[in-house]
């Protein structure tokens, strides 16, 4: 069976920084559409939620422009990948600056990383998988990915991978059915990042 390689990348303002993600997806064979209206969500078989900025800013954009329910519906029915802040938005609630309701697609909350090392955490770090998560197919054990974050998703039910920073272990990836999230930036993680994105593009919707 030939898999349709189409991917929609959410182009919402506060989630921004989509150029490098689109470029990386195209490099692995994806047909990328930037989604800037909720009604476009139905036309793509896969969805990527990129992320830079703050949790409350991003959720403010989502709520004020009518994205909340369409995003929840789309992410519940097709392969969806949240990247960095995009992964954090999958949680029920975030505590960056102010308490803010998230997309509530995963059980958990987002809080500042409680470690003694400098924050934000910036740079490459080894990621160890739990089980055999689909996104990490054909990737080496303890592959290194590029991180840039101050907050973490605290989740106990859908953890696909863990990483360490400053003697603190945190969730690096989550996976539940067709819903995926990575705290790192695969588009900045060289060959292993491209392989992870290729794995996502090859998922059958």
C-alpha positions in Angstrom: 0.0 0.0 0.0 1.3 3.4 -1.0 1.1 5.9 1.9 0.0 9.5 1.1 2.9 11.6 2.3 0.8 14.8 2.9 1.4 16.7 6.2 -0.3 19.8 7.5 1.8 22.1 9.6 -0.1 24.5 11.9 0.9 28.0 11.0 -0.7 29.8 13.9 1.2 32.9 15.0 2.5 32.1 18.4 3.4 28.6 17.4 5.6 30.0 14.6 9.1 29.0 13.5 7.7 26.7 10.8 10.1 27.3 8.0 12.8 24.9 9.3 10.2 22.2 10.1 8.6 22.5 6.7 12.0 22.2 5.1 12.9 19.1 7.1 9.6 17.4 6.3 10.0 18.2 2.6 13.5 16.7 2.8 12.1 13.4 3.8 9.5 13.4 1.1 6.5 15.0 2.7 4.0 17.1 0.8 3.6 20.0 3.2 0.7 22.4 3.6 0.8 25.2 6.1 -2.6 25.3 7.9 -3.7 28.8 8.7 -7.5 28.2 8.9 -9.3 25.6 11.0 -11.4 24.4 8.1 -8.1 23.2 6.3 -7.5 20.6 9.0 -9.9 18.1 7.4 -7.9 18.1 4.1 -4.6 16.7 5.5 -4.0 13.1 6.7 -1.3 14.1 9.3 -0.8 17.2 11.5 2.3 18.8 13.0 2.1 21.3 15.9 5.4 23.2 15.9 6.3 25.3 18.9 8.2 28.3 20.0 7.1 31.0 22.5 5.1 30.5 25.7 2.3 28.2 26.6 -0.2 30.9 27.5 0.6 32.9 24.4 0.0 29.9 22.2 -3.2 28.9 23.9 -4.4 32.5 23.7 -4.0 32.4 19.9 -5.7 29.0 19.7 -8.7 30.1 21.8 -9.1 33.5 20.2 -9.1 32.3 16.7 -11.5 29.3 17.0 -8.9 26.6 16.8 -9.5 24.7 20.1 -12.2 22.3 19.2 -11.1 21.7 15.6 -7.5 21.0 16.8 -8.8 18.6 19.5 -10.9 16.7 16.9 -8.1 16.6 14.3 -5.5 15.4 16.8 -7.9 12.7 18.0 -8.5 11.3 14.5 -5.2 11.4 12.6 -1.5 11.1 13.2 -0.4 14.2 15.1 3.1 15.3 16.2 3.7 18.1 18.7 7.2 19.5 18.6 8.7 21.3 21.7 6.0 23.7 22.8 3.7 21.8 20.5 4.1 18.7 22.6 3.5 20.7 25.8 0.3 22.1 24.5 -1.1 18.5 24.4 -1.3 18.6 28.2 -4.2 19.4 30.3 -2.7 22.5 31.9 0.5 24.6 31.8 2.1 26.7 34.5 4.3 29.0 32.5 3.8 32.4 34.0 0.1 31.8 34.7 -2.0 28.6 34.9 -3.4 28.0 31.5 -5.7 25.2 30.1 -4.0 23.2 27.3 -5.5 21.1 24.5 -6.1 18.3 27.1 -5.3 15.5 24.7 -2.8 13.9 27.2 -3.0 13.6 31.0 -0.4 15.8 32.5 0.9 19.3 33.2 3.7 21.5 32.1 6.0 23.0 34.7 9.4 24.7 34.8 12.3 22.2 34.9 13.5 21.7 38.5 17.2 21.3 38.0 20.4 23.0 39.1 21.9 23.3 35.6 21.4 26.5 33.6 17.9 27.1 32.3 16.9 27.1 29.4 18.3 23.7 28.5 20.0 24.2 25.1 22.0 21.6 23.2 22.1 18.0 22.2 21.2 15.3 24.7 20.9 11.5 24.5 17.4 10.2 24.4 16.5 6.7 25.7 13.3 5.1 24.5 10.8 3.0 26.5 9.5 0.0 24.7 9.5 0.4 20.9 7.8 3.7 20.0 6.9 4.1 16.4 8.6 7.4 16.0 12.0 5.9 16.9 11.9 3.1 14.4 15.4 2.5 12.8 17.0 5.0 15.1 20.1 4.0 17.2 19.8 3.5 20.9 20.5 6.6 22.9 20.4 8.8 19.8 21.1 12.5 20.5 18.6 15.2 19.7 18.6 19.0 20.0 16.7 20.6 22.9 15.9 24.2 23.7 13.4 24.5 26.5 12.8 25.7 30.1 9.6 23.8 30.8 8.7 20.1 30.7 5.7 17.9 30.2 5.0 15.8 33.3 3.2 12.7 32.2 3.1 9.2 33.7 1.0 7.2 31.2 2.2 7.9 27.7 6.0 8.3 28.0 7.9 7.0 24.9 11.4 8.4 25.8 13.3 10.1 28.5 16.4 12.3 28.7 18.6 13.8 31.4 19.8 17.3 32.1 21.6 18.5 35.2 21.0 15.2 36.9 17.3 15.7 36.2 15.3 13.2 34.2 12.4 14.5 32.1 10.0 13.3 29.4 11.6 13.6 26.0 8.8 12.0 23.9 5.2 10.8 24.4 3.1 8.4 22.3 -0.5 7.3 22.6 -2.2 5.7 19.6 -1.7 8.2 16.8 -0.8 11.1 19.0 2.9 11.9 19.4 5.0 14.6 21.0 8.7 15.3 21.2 10.3 17.9 23.5 13.3 18.2 21.2 13.6 19.7 17.8 13.9 17.0 15.2 14.3 19.6 12.4 17.6 20.7 14.1 18.8 17.2 15.1 20.6 16.2 11.9 20.2 12.7 10.4 18.4 11.2 13.4 15.9 14.0 13.4 15.2 13.5 9.8 14.7 9.8 10.3 12.2 10.5 13.1 10.2 12.8 10.8 10.4 10.2 8.0 8.9 7.7 10.4 6.0 10.1 11.1 5.4 10.8 7.5 5.3 7.1 6.7 2.6 6.4 9.4 -0.6 5.3 7.7 -3.5 7.6 8.6 
